[in-house]
């Protein structure tokens, strides 16, 4: 069983960052440049929470963004010191290439691949994204209304099984991930390119607040890298 990374998305306070780090999160997603997003942060706030994540010593911040201006993206990464960036919208391979050329080699560029009922929107662009400098892909499910990100809609294994052999990069899974459904992804999680999971909805309680027990349960249920820390 591959021990993958656990990314929890949408932190908005330092207390939430600390909670997620203590509960087993390897990566903490910070939203900036997500118009109308419920977890959208100002640039200063993003920098503050990124520093808080680094200070935990166990979690790293990840910028989650719809921004498509490479210069602006590079400025945000430099200002915040974030070394993982998730391009969550429909940014083109040319944006990835320009960003790759503008940031240090240590920056990890994650490009989301959106899956709807009729397949993957970016399917034909996968080779171009790789040539442009994408380091990691993230499979996510588009909502019925076309919404992307934090939809809570499950991503069936069969929907991405034919895409994985096309990849020459590692990948993360998102979309309806819960503490108990690793069993639904036996083939994907056994692949050498499987890097981990990205969770939002299942990490929260009925009020929409992050729940340490829920996060820890996800870490344990998926056997992520820090799962043993969580169970002591």
N, C-alpha and C positions, 0 to 999 in steps of 0.2 A: 504494500500500500504506500503510494507516494505521499509524503508529508508536505502539503502545499502551504502557501502563504494564506493568511486571512486578512482581507481588507474590509474594513467597515466604513461605510460612506455617510457623509453628511454631518460631521461634527461642527458645532457652532460656538462652543465655549471651552475654556481650558479644563473645566471640570469634566466635560464629556470626553475630552482627549485623554485625561488621566484615567477615567473609568474604562475606556476602550483598551488602553494600554495594559491596565491591570487585569483585564478580563481575557487577554490573549490576542489582541489585534497586532498584526505585523505592520500593517499599513493603515493610516487614517486618511480618508478622503475628505478634502476641503474644497468646497465649491466656490469658484470665482470665475466670473464671465459666463454665468448660467442665468440669462435673463428671466426674471420671474421665479427663479428657483427658491423653494422654501428654505434651503440651507445656504443661500447666496451670502458671500462674505465680501466686505470691502477689502482692498488690497492690504491696508494696514492690519486689519483683523486676520487676514490670511497669513501674513507674516508672523503675527503674534502666536497663532495656533500652530503654525509650522515649527516655531521655536519650542513651543510647549511639547509637541510630539517628540522632537529630537531630545529634549531634556529628560524624557522618560528612560532613555537608554535602551528601550526595547521596541519602540514603534517608530516608523518613519512617516512623514507626511507625503501625501500624493495630491497634486493639483488636479481637480476634475473641472473641465472647462469646455465651453462651446466656442471659445475664441478661435478665430481663423487667421488673424494677422500674425505672421511669424515674428515680426519685430516686437509686437506687444507681448506675445507669449514669452519671448526671450527675456524681456524686461521684467515680467512678473516672476519668472524663475530666478533671475538674478536678485531681485528685491527680496524675495522670500527665502531664498536658499534651498528651495525644494528641488529634489533630484529625481522625482518620479512625476511624470505628467500624463494624464489620461485625456486624450482627445475624444470627447464623448459625442460630438455631433457628427456631421458629414464632411469634415475637413478632407480636402483632396490630397493625393500623394504629393503634389507640388508644395503644399503647406508643410507636410512632414519633411520633405527634403530641405526646404528653406530653414525650418526650425532646427533640423539636425546639424546644418552648417553654421548655426548661430549660437549653439550652446555647447558646453564642455562635453567631452566624450563620456563622462560619467553619468550624464543625465539619461534616464530610461524613458523612452517614448512608448507609450501604450496607446494603440489605436483600437477603438471599439468597432466591432463588426456587428451590424444590426440585423437581427433575424425577425422577419414577419411571417405570416401564414404562408406566403408564397415564396419564401426563401430568403437568402441573404442579399441585402441591397448592394453590398460592396464585393460580392463574390468575384467578379471579373477583375477587380482592382487589387486583389490580394498580392499578386506578384509585384505590382507597381509600388504598393505600400512597403513591401520588403526592400525593394531596390532603393526606395527613398530614405530608408533609415529607421523604419519601425523596429523596435526591439521586442515588443510583446503585443499580442492581440488579446482582446477581451470580447468574448461572445456575450451579447445581451439581447433580451427579448423586447421587441417593440410592442407597446400597448395597443389595444384594439383601436384607440383613438389616434394612433400615430405617435403618442408620447414616447420619448426615450429617456431612460434613466430612472431608477427607483420605481419601477412599475409594479413590482411584486408578482409579475406574471411569469409562470414557470417556463423554463427553457428545456424542452424535451431533448433527450440525448440524440435521438434520430435526426433532429433538425440540424445538428452540427457534425454528425458522424462522417458525412461525406466531404466536409470542408477540412477537417483536421489533416488528412493525408496531403492536402495541398500546401500546408504551412511548412515553412522552414524556420519558424520562430516558436517560442513558448506561448502558452495561452492561459488566460484566466476565464472562469465561468461565472456568469451572473444571471439573474432572472429567477426569482422564486426559490432561491436557495434557503433551506431550513436546516435545523440541527439534525433532523432525522432522514433527510432524503439523499444522502450520499449513495445509498444502495440503488438509486435510480440512474446513476451515472457510472456503471461498472467499467465500461469500455473506455470512456473518456478519462477517468481518473487513473487508469492504468497506463495511459500513454506517456512516453518519456517527456513530451512537451508540456504536460499538465503542470502549471505553476501554482495554481491555487484558486480561491473563490473570492467573489466580491458580493457583499451583503449589505442591505439597508433595512428593509421592512422587517425581516425576522429577528433583527437585533434590537427591536423596540417592543415596548409594552403596549397595552391597549390605549394608552394616552398618547402614543407616538414618541415617548421618551426612550432613550437608550436604557437597556436593562442589562446589568452586568451578568446576571445569571443566564440570560438568553445568549449573550455573546460567548460566554464560557461554554455553554452547551453546544454551540455551533463549532467552536474550536475542538471540543472533545469528539463530537459526532463525526467530524470530517478528519480527525487526526491531524490537524494542522501543526506547523512547526513548534508552536508554543503550547500545545495542548497539555503536555506533561507539567508545565509550570502551573497551569490553571487548576489541575487536580492535585497539586502539591506533591 
